[in-house]
Amino acid sequence: MSKDIQAGDIAADRSDNFDYIVRHFLQGPHFFQSSVVQYLYDWWQGYEPSLPQRKQFDLVEHAAIAPNLFLIKVLGDGRFEYRINGEEVVSLVGVSLKGEMISPDHHDIAMANLARYYQEIVEKKQARACTGNLRPAHMDVLEFETVDCPLVDKNGNITHIVGAIGTN
């Protein structure tokens, strides 16, 4: 599993609750500390060697982990839109990004990095993960992990990225 940290991935450059973020490439089985993150990754990996289609991801079927889920729509040209942010996502991150458009030229360096990260998922058609620390309001520092999984249309084009965040 390779890792990378970029400018904008540490607290001084951020406007949310993240202290720092380390991004990882995933291949094959992976074991997460968070049960919600593991659940989503196991669901996604269950479609190998194919990728699941967006229509195969029904939020109702994942209701138990819905508060920890987020869904990103791929708009093309490196642009993305946050479509769903579960309640726990908002609580941990400190802000709702629902409806937010991000791209590599976003004015917030953290959001620009996130757009580049999502673009790598689109280009490689591979899940990725993040780990690090965050500081939700009025709480101690928490270790977190996420998984970000591409979803395709009937032609095999990545149209969405579904993800989950959990704490250890």
N, C-alpha and C positions, 0 to 999 in steps of 0.2 A: 504494500500500500504506500504510494508516494504522497508527500505532503507539500503544501505551500502556504506561505503567509505573505500578504501583500500590504502595501500602504493602504490605510483605510480599514485594516483588519484589527486594529488596536483601539482602545477606548478613546484616546486623545483625538482620533479622527472620526468619531462616530457620534450620532445624535440619538442612539437607542441604548439599550441596556447591556450590550455586549462589551466585555472587557477585552477579549481577543478571540480570534477565530483561526482555526487551522483547517484547511480544506484537504480532502483525501480522495483519491481515485479508488473505486471498488471493483473487484473482479471476483466472481464466484461467491461462495459462502462467506459470510461475515457475521461476527457475533457482536451485537451491541449491548451495552449495559441497560439501556432503556427498553422496556417491554413494548411500548408503543412504536418506537422506531424499528425494533426487530420485527414486529407484526407487519408493518408496512413493507419492509424490505423482503420478508419471506413471501408476502402476497405477490409482490412484483417479480421476484425471482422464480416463482412458481410457473411463470409463463415461458421460461427459457426453453428452447433457444430463441424464441420470438420475444417481442416486446408486447406488453398488453396495450390494447386499444383504449382510447379515452372512454369510449362507450362501455367498456368492461369495468370501469371504475365507477361504482355507484356508492355515493356517500352514505346512503341508508345502510348498505351492507357493512360499512365500517363505522357505524354509529358509536361504538365503544371507544374509538380513538379519535372521533371527529373533533373534539376540542384541541387536539394536538396537530391537526392537519392544515396544510395550506396547498393551494392549487394556483399554478402560474400558467397563463396562456402565452404561447409563443406567437408573437406578431410578425416575426421575420425581420431581417436586416439588423439582428442583434437587439431587438426591442422585445420587451416582455410586459405583461400586465398581471398584477396580483388579482385573482378572482375570488379566492376564499381564504380567510384567515380564521382559524378556530379560536375560541375564547382563551385557551391556554397559550396559544401562540402569541396573542396580543398581550396577555398578562406577563409572559416571560420576556418578550422583546421590548415591551413598553410603549408600543405604538401599533395601530392598525395600518397595514399597508394596502388594504382592500381598495381596488381601483387605481392604485399607484402604477404609473408607467415608468419603467426603468430602461436605460440604454447605456452603452459604454460612454456616452458623452453627458450623462446625468450630472447636474451641478454638485451633487453630494458624492464624494469619492467612494464612500462605502457602497452606495447604490450602483455606481458605475462598475465597481469590482464585482458586485453581485450579478450584474448583467453579463459581464465577461464569463463569470463562473457558469451561469445558465447556458451561455452560448457554447461552452465546452461540452456540456451535457448533450446539447442538440447535435453538435458536430460529431462527437464520439459515440452517440447513442448508448451511453453508459451511465449507470447510477454513480452518484458521488455522495460524500458524507462530509460533515463538518463536526469539529469538536472544539471545545474551549470553555471559557468562563463568561458568565453574565451576572449582572447585579440588578435584579428586580427591585422596585421601590420597597423600602422598609424590610428588606430581607438580606441575609448573608449572601456571599458569593456562591453561586451554584455552578457546577460543571454541567455542560449540556452536550448533546449530540443531535445531529439531524441526519436524515437521509433524503436525497432528492432523486426521484425516479422518473425517467422519461416515459410518456405515453404517446402512442402513434394513432394516426387515422388508418382507414382501410387500405391506403396506398403505402403505408410504412413511413410516412412523414411525421416527425415529432411535432405535435400540436400543443402539448401541455407537459408540465412537470408537476408531479404530485410529491409532496414532502411531509415529513413529520418531525417534530421537535420534542425531545424529552430531556429530563434531568436525571442525573445519577445520584 
